Amino acid sequence: MDTDQAIESSPVVNRLVAALPQRDRRRLLAACVPVELTLGDVYCEPGERIRHAYFPLSGFISLLLPVTGHASLEIELVGNEGMFGIPLVLGVAVSPLRVLVQGSGQALCISPASLRRELGHSAALRSMLSRYVYVSLAHLAQAAACNSFHTLDARLVRWLLMTHDRAHTDEFYLTHEFLAEMLGVRRVGVTNAAGVLQKRKLVSYSRGHIKVLDRAGLEERSCSCYQADKDTYQQMMGQG
């Protein structure tokens, strides 16, 4: 199966790739290879060279920042709305972050050399990824404010909604340990906050398997940062 056929057969498309003009999109797809994202795989550690950029389709990737004396802190979640490889877009070949597959699925993989070549050929791709870099920076700023000023309960709901968006299913896998790492808090805090969500029948949780039962109820309990991130993406990328 070639890349075009793989994309057409996938139930989910990468929104950045799909938004390109047809000619530019075909050029980019020809330079990409469909790959499987496997839960728990680590693609890069801080200070390592970035071997590939990824445009997720149905899987999603967690970007983690190790902090001396503490567990890593998740700073961004990348699904089919985006891509991993922003340093390459900026001309940097080294990652400052740990890159971990948080959700299994498909992705498009491209080498740094091929990405640079396509950026040189396509003004549309350069413009698209430049706007995406802005969105990513805005999301990082929003996350910093969220971690400083909002309650653990609201922050947990925000990350659950973000994961739900990228998982494309009501059920996904997240342990309390990893949720604590995502949020930079102790595990007991996540356990207590998740227990409240279960009592309110917003989610069910069993041995790392989370099922969203009431999406609207979760949105009501989230802080404003979740909607702010969506608004920034829509304004800059022209997609809801």
C-alpha atoms as a printed R data frame, in Angstrom:
    type eleno elety resid chain resno       x      y      z
1   ATOM     1    CA   MET     A     1   0.000  0.000  0.000
2   ATOM     2    CA   ASP     A     2   1.485  3.399 -0.960
3   ATOM     3    CA   THR     A     3   1.281  6.478  1.251
4   ATOM     4    CA   ASP     A     4  -1.721  8.025 -0.528
5   ATOM     5    CA   GLN     A     5  -3.691  4.786 -0.159
6   ATOM     6    CA   ALA     A     6  -2.680  4.481  3.494
7   ATOM     7    CA   ILE     A     7  -3.974  7.970  4.167
8   ATOM     8    CA   GLU     A     8  -7.229  7.362  2.332
9   ATOM     9    CA   SER     A     9  -7.811  4.119  4.249
10  ATOM    10    CA   SER     A    10  -7.131  5.738  7.639
11  ATOM    11    CA   PRO     A    11 -10.265  6.829  9.548
12  ATOM    12    CA   VAL     A    12  -8.352  9.924 10.730
13  ATOM    13    CA   VAL     A    13  -6.220 12.385  8.758
14  ATOM    14    CA   ASN     A    14  -3.515 14.746  9.912
15  ATOM    15    CA   ARG     A    15  -5.095 18.190  9.827
16  ATOM    16    CA   LEU     A    16  -1.893 20.005  8.885
17  ATOM    17    CA   VAL     A    17  -1.248 17.741  5.908
18  ATOM    18    CA   ALA     A    18  -4.892 17.758  4.829
19  ATOM    19    CA   ALA     A    19  -4.986 21.582  4.774
20  ATOM    20    CA   LEU     A    20  -2.164 21.875  2.224
21  ATOM    21    CA   PRO     A    21  -2.955 22.562 -1.456
22  ATOM    22    CA   GLN     A    22  -3.245 19.298 -3.370
23  ATOM    23    CA   ARG     A    23   0.093 19.595 -5.195
24  ATOM    24    CA   ASP     A    24   2.018 20.397 -2.009
25  ATOM    25    CA   ARG     A    25   0.179 17.696 -0.103
26  ATOM    26    CA   ARG     A    26   1.051 15.054 -2.695
27  ATOM    27    CA   ARG     A    27   4.719 16.065 -2.642
28  ATOM    28    CA   LEU     A    28   4.817 15.830  1.154
29  ATOM    29    CA   LEU     A    29   2.995 12.491  1.223
30  ATOM    30    CA   ALA     A    30   5.434 11.075 -1.322
31  ATOM    31    CA   ALA     A    31   8.274 11.930  1.077
32  ATOM    32    CA   CYS     A    32   6.540 10.321  4.077
33  ATOM    33    CA   VAL     A    33   6.328  6.715  5.235
34  ATOM    34    CA   PRO     A    34   3.297  5.390  7.179
35  ATOM    35    CA   VAL     A    35   4.371  3.954 10.545
36  ATOM    36    CA   GLU     A    36   2.724  2.457 13.607
37  ATOM    37    CA   LEU     A    37   3.023  4.340 16.884
38  ATOM    38    CA   THR     A    38   3.328  1.850 19.744
39  ATOM    39    CA   LEU     A    39   2.318  2.822 23.275
40  ATOM    40    CA   GLY     A    40   5.366  3.450 25.443
41  ATOM    41    CA   ASP     A    41   7.933  3.757 22.645
42  ATOM    42    CA   VAL     A    42  10.475  6.542 23.209
43  ATOM    43    CA   TYR     A    43  11.579  8.306 20.030
44  ATOM    44    CA   CYS     A    44  13.971 10.821 21.505
45  ATOM    45    CA   GLU     A    45  15.663 11.865 24.738
46  ATOM    46    CA   PRO     A    46  16.782 15.417 25.617
47  ATOM    47    CA   GLY     A    47  19.967 16.308 23.788
48  ATOM    48    CA   GLU     A    48  19.602 13.588 21.167
49  ATOM    49    CA   ARG     A    49  19.403 14.218 17.453
50  ATOM    50    CA   ILE     A    50  15.919 14.098 15.980
51  ATOM    51    CA   ARG     A    51  15.898 11.213 13.518
52  ATOM    52    CA   HIS     A    52  12.398 11.750 12.148
53  ATOM    53    CA   ALA     A    53   9.473 14.153 12.233
54  ATOM    54    CA   TYR     A    54   5.997 12.700 12.743
55  ATOM    55    CA   PHE     A    55   2.550 13.779 11.582
56  ATOM    56    CA   PRO     A    56   0.209 11.637 13.742
57  ATOM    57    CA   LEU     A    57  -2.973 10.247 12.235
58  ATOM    58    CA   SER     A    58  -4.680  8.128 14.889
59  ATOM    59    CA   GLY     A    59  -1.892  7.879 17.476
60  ATOM    60    CA   PHE     A    60  -0.559 10.641 19.691
61  ATOM    61    CA   ILE     A    61   2.769 11.654 21.191
62  ATOM    62    CA   SER     A    62   3.668 13.149 24.551
63  ATOM    63    CA   LEU     A    63   6.485 15.711 24.861
64  ATOM    64    CA   LEU     A    64   8.055 15.587 28.326
65  ATOM    65    CA   LEU     A    65  10.541 17.858 30.061
66  ATOM    66    CA   PRO     A    66  12.757 16.102 32.641
67  ATOM    67    CA   VAL     A    67  13.227 18.161 35.815
68  ATOM    68    CA   THR     A    68  16.185 17.461 38.109
69  ATOM    69    CA   GLY     A    69  14.992 15.877 41.329
70  ATOM    70    CA   HIS     A    70  11.455 15.396 40.017
71  ATOM    71    CA   ALA     A    71   9.575 13.274 37.512
72  ATOM    72    CA   SER     A    72   9.256 14.592 33.988
73  ATOM    73    CA   LEU     A    73   6.531 17.153 33.260
74  ATOM    74    CA   GLU     A    74   4.390 16.799 30.160
75  ATOM    75    CA   ILE     A    75   4.390 20.094 28.305
76  ATOM    76    CA   GLU     A    76   2.593 19.199 25.101
77  ATOM    77    CA   LEU     A    77   0.434 16.501 23.550
78  ATOM    78    CA   VAL     A    78   0.593 16.028 19.776
79  ATOM    79    CA   GLY     A    79  -2.128 14.254 17.832
80  ATOM    80    CA   ASN     A    80  -3.568 14.562 14.357
81  ATOM    81    CA   GLU     A    81  -3.927 18.332 14.815
82  ATOM    82    CA   GLY     A    82  -0.156 18.787 14.690
83  ATOM    83    CA   MET     A    83   3.311 17.346 14.283
84  ATOM    84    CA   PHE     A    84   6.430 16.472 16.222
85  ATOM    85    CA   GLY     A    85   9.530 18.078 14.727
86  ATOM    86    CA   ILE     A    86   9.266 21.797 15.448
87  ATOM    87    CA   PRO     A    87  13.023 22.070 16.111
88  ATOM    88    CA   LEU     A    88  13.630 20.793 12.568
89  ATOM    89    CA   VAL     A    89  11.333 23.493 11.175
90  ATOM    90    CA   LEU     A    90  13.483 26.026 13.033
91  ATOM    91    CA   GLY     A    91  16.699 24.552 11.657
92  ATOM    92    CA   VAL     A    92  17.684 22.720 14.868
93  ATOM    93    CA   ALA     A    93  18.371 18.977 14.784
94  ATOM    94    CA   VAL     A    94  18.443 18.295 18.550
95  ATOM    95    CA   SER     A    95  15.448 17.743 20.818
96  ATOM    96    CA   PRO     A    96  15.220 19.438 24.237
97  ATOM    97    CA   LEU     A    97  12.476 17.004 25.247
98  ATOM    98    CA   ARG     A    98  11.683 13.352 25.827
99  ATOM    99    CA   VAL     A    99   9.366 12.127 23.082
100 ATOM   100    CA   LEU     A   100   7.058  9.300 24.149
101 ATOM   101    CA   VAL     A   101   4.160  7.564 22.388
102 ATOM   102    CA   GLN     A   102   1.161  7.971 24.671
103 ATOM   103    CA   GLY     A   103  -1.455  6.576 22.288
104 ATOM   104    CA   SER     A   104  -0.976  3.775 19.767
105 ATOM   105    CA   GLY     A   105  -2.001  4.356 16.170
106 ATOM   106    CA   GLN     A   106  -0.723  5.480 12.809
107 ATOM   107    CA   ALA     A   107   1.485  8.384 11.824
108 ATOM   108    CA   LEU     A   108   3.364  9.742  8.839
109 ATOM   109    CA   CYS     A   109   7.124  9.725  9.302
110 ATOM   110    CA   ILE     A   110   9.583 11.924  7.383
111 ATOM   111    CA   SER     A   111  13.363 12.290  7.626
112 ATOM   112    CA   PRO     A   112  14.919 15.659  8.546
113 ATOM   113    CA   ALA     A   113  16.537 15.923  5.101
114 ATOM   114    CA   SER     A   114  13.245 15.259  3.322
115 ATOM   115    CA   LEU     A   115  11.397 17.742  5.528
116 ATOM   116    CA   ARG     A   116  13.991 20.419  4.784
117 ATOM   117    CA   ARG     A   117  13.667 19.689  1.080
118 ATOM   118    CA   GLU     A   118   9.877 19.969  1.164
119 ATOM   119    CA   LEU     A   119  10.072 23.203  3.159
120 ATOM   120    CA   GLY     A   120  12.340 24.591  0.438
121 ATOM   121    CA   HIS     A   121   9.927 23.561 -2.320
122 ATOM   122    CA   SER     A   122   6.609 24.542 -0.714
123 ATOM   123    CA   ALA     A   123   5.740 28.049  0.441
124 ATOM   124    CA   ALA     A   124   2.390 26.671  1.641
125 ATOM   125    CA   LEU     A   125   4.121 24.114  3.881
126 ATOM   126    CA   ARG     A   126   6.485 26.764  5.270
127 ATOM   127    CA   SER     A   127   3.559 29.041  6.072
128 ATOM   128    CA   MET     A   128   1.524 26.216  7.605
129 ATOM   129    CA   LEU     A   129   4.315 25.000  9.867
130 ATOM   130    CA   SER     A   130   5.335 28.542 10.842
131 ATOM   131    CA   ARG     A   131   1.791 29.153 12.063
132 ATOM   132    CA   TYR     A   132   1.863 25.826 13.866
133 ATOM   133    CA   VAL     A   133   5.072 26.847 15.644
134 ATOM   134    CA   TYR     A   134   3.220 29.955 16.864
135 ATOM   135    CA   VAL     A   135   0.306 27.815 18.069
136 ATOM   136    CA   SER     A   136   2.671 25.512 19.932
137 ATOM   137    CA   LEU     A   137   4.378 28.455 21.648
138 ATOM   138    CA   ALA     A   138   1.002 29.920 22.615
139 ATOM   139    CA   HIS     A   139  -0.069 26.557 24.057
140 ATOM   140    CA   LEU     A   140   3.141 26.325 26.093
141 ATOM   141    CA   ALA     A   141   2.499 29.785 27.534
142 ATOM   142    CA   GLN     A   142  -1.101 28.828 28.335
143 ATOM   143    CA   ALA     A   143   0.087 25.629 30.052
144 ATOM   144    CA   ALA     A   144   2.548 27.592 32.197
145 ATOM   145    CA   ALA     A   145  -0.237 29.906 33.361
146 ATOM   146    CA   CYS     A   146  -2.569 26.959 33.926
147 ATOM   147    CA   ASN     A   147  -0.029 25.117 36.083
148 ATOM   148    CA   SER     A   148   0.509 28.249 38.176
149 ATOM   149    CA   PHE     A   149  -3.028 29.466 38.754
150 ATOM   150    CA   HIS     A   150  -5.585 26.691 38.290
151 ATOM   151    CA   THR     A   151  -6.635 23.875 40.599
152 ATOM   152    CA   LEU     A   152  -5.473 20.303 40.138
153 ATOM   153    CA   ASP     A   153  -9.047 19.184 39.445
154 ATOM   154    CA   ALA     A   154  -9.454 21.646 36.563
155 ATOM   155    CA   ARG     A   155  -6.006 20.860 35.163
156 ATOM   156    CA   LEU     A   156  -6.716 17.128 35.241
157 ATOM   157    CA   VAL     A   157  -9.949 17.630 33.330
158 ATOM   158    CA   ARG     A   158  -8.116 19.769 30.764
159 ATOM   159    CA   TRP     A   159  -5.567 17.014 30.080
160 ATOM   160    CA   LEU     A   160  -8.295 14.368 29.915
161 ATOM   161    CA   LEU     A   161 -10.129 16.448 27.314
162 ATOM   162    CA   MET     A   162  -6.930 16.968 25.340
163 ATOM   163    CA   THR     A   163  -6.246 13.229 25.401
164 ATOM   164    CA   HIS     A   164  -9.840 12.454 24.446
165 ATOM   165    CA   ASP     A   165  -9.551 14.776 21.429
166 ATOM   166    CA   ARG     A   166  -6.426 13.006 20.191
167 ATOM   167    CA   ALA     A   167  -7.448  9.435 20.997
168 ATOM   168    CA   HIS     A   168 -10.564  9.636 18.744
169 ATOM   169    CA   THR     A   169 -12.283  7.188 21.069
170 ATOM   170    CA   ASP     A   170 -14.023  7.380 24.440
171 ATOM   171    CA   GLU     A   171 -11.604  4.850 25.934
172 ATOM   172    CA   PHE     A   172  -7.856  5.271 26.349
173 ATOM   173    CA   TYR     A   173  -5.023  4.191 28.625
174 ATOM   174    CA   LEU     A   174  -3.560  6.533 31.269
175 ATOM   175    CA   THR     A   175  -2.215  5.329 34.607
176 ATOM   176    CA   HIS     A   176  -2.424  7.502 37.725
177 ATOM   177    CA   GLU     A   177   1.379  7.509 37.742
178 ATOM   178    CA   PHE     A   178   1.527  8.988 34.263
179 ATOM   179    CA   LEU     A   179  -1.271 11.451 34.990
180 ATOM   180    CA   ALA     A   180   0.722 12.643 38.006
181 ATOM   181    CA   GLU     A   181   3.760 13.035 35.745
182 ATOM   182    CA   MET     A   182   1.716 14.965 33.190
183 ATOM   183    CA   LEU     A   183   0.538 17.377 35.851
184 ATOM   184    CA   GLY     A   184   3.687 17.579 37.964
185 ATOM   185    CA   VAL     A   185   1.937 16.484 41.179
186 ATOM   186    CA   ARG     A   186   1.968 13.553 43.592
187 ATOM   187    CA   ARG     A   187   0.059 10.415 42.622
188 ATOM   188    CA   VAL     A   188  -2.299 10.714 45.619
189 ATOM   189    CA   GLY     A   189  -3.493 14.088 44.329
190 ATOM   190    CA   VAL     A   190  -4.423 12.588 40.964
191 ATOM   191    CA   THR     A   191  -6.108  9.621 42.653
192 ATOM   192    CA   ASN     A   192  -8.300 11.935 44.714
193 ATOM   193    CA   ALA     A   193  -9.161 14.207 41.773
194 ATOM   194    CA   ALA     A   194  -9.951 11.253 39.496
195 ATOM   195    CA   GLY     A   195 -12.119  9.773 42.247
196 ATOM   196    CA   VAL     A   196 -14.274 12.892 42.237
197 ATOM   197    CA   LEU     A   197 -14.762 12.600 38.462
198 ATOM   198    CA   GLN     A   198 -15.806  8.960 38.850
199 ATOM   199    CA   LYS     A   199 -18.296  9.770 41.609
200 ATOM   200    CA   ARG     A   200 -19.866 12.383 39.363
201 ATOM   201    CA   LYS     A   201 -20.043  9.748 36.595
202 ATOM   202    CA   LEU     A   202 -17.965 11.851 34.207
203 ATOM   203    CA   VAL     A   203 -15.413  9.087 33.652
204 ATOM   204    CA   SER     A   204 -14.847  5.480 34.662
205 ATOM   205    CA   TYR     A   205 -11.387  4.259 35.585
206 ATOM   206    CA   SER     A   206  -9.950  0.767 36.061
207 ATOM   207    CA   ARG     A   207  -6.257 -0.161 36.062
208 ATOM   208    CA   GLY     A   208  -5.227  2.641 33.757
209 ATOM   209    CA   HIS     A   209  -8.168  2.304 31.383
210 ATOM   210    CA   ILE     A   210 -10.204  5.517 31.270
211 ATOM   211    CA   LYS     A   211 -13.594  5.826 29.618
212 ATOM   212    CA   VAL     A   212 -15.192  9.215 29.083
213 ATOM   213    CA   LEU     A   213 -18.855  8.969 30.092
214 ATOM   214    CA   ASP     A   214 -19.923 12.624 29.989
215 ATOM   215    CA   ARG     A   215 -17.890 14.848 27.663
216 ATOM   216    CA   ALA     A   216 -20.104 17.897 28.235
217 ATOM   217    CA   GLY     A   217 -19.777 17.469 31.996
218 ATOM   218    CA   LEU     A   218 -15.990 17.394 31.715
219 ATOM   219    CA   GLU     A   219 -15.974 20.570 29.641
220 ATOM   220    CA   GLU     A   220 -18.017 22.326 32.328
221 ATOM   221    CA   ARG     A   221 -15.405 21.386 34.979
222 ATOM   222    CA   SER     A   222 -12.360 22.318 32.891
223 ATOM   223    CA   CYS     A   223 -10.510 25.586 33.332
224 ATOM   224    CA   SER     A   224 -10.655 28.195 30.572
225 ATOM   225    CA   CYS     A   225  -7.259 27.097 29.211
226 ATOM   226    CA   TYR     A   226  -8.748 24.182 27.269
227 ATOM   227    CA   GLN     A   227 -11.010 26.439 25.204
228 ATOM   228    CA   ALA     A   228  -8.269 29.073 24.893
229 ATOM   229    CA   ASP     A   229  -5.998 26.485 23.257
230 ATOM   230    CA   LYS     A   230  -8.738 25.472 20.828
231 ATOM   231    CA   ASP     A   231  -9.438 29.115 19.979
232 ATOM   232    CA   THR     A   232  -5.755 29.797 19.272
233 ATOM   233    CA   TYR     A   233  -5.559 26.789 16.958
234 ATOM   234    CA   GLN     A   234  -8.698 27.805 15.090
235 ATOM   235    CA   GLN     A   235  -7.561 31.408 14.666
236 ATOM   236    CA   MET     A   236  -4.100 30.523 13.376
237 ATOM   237    CA   MET     A   237  -4.783 27.313 11.457
238 ATOM   238    CA   GLY     A   238  -8.279 28.149 10.235
239 ATOM   239    CA   GLN     A   239  -9.681 24.887 11.596
240 ATOM   240    CA   GLY     A   240 -11.964 24.194 14.540
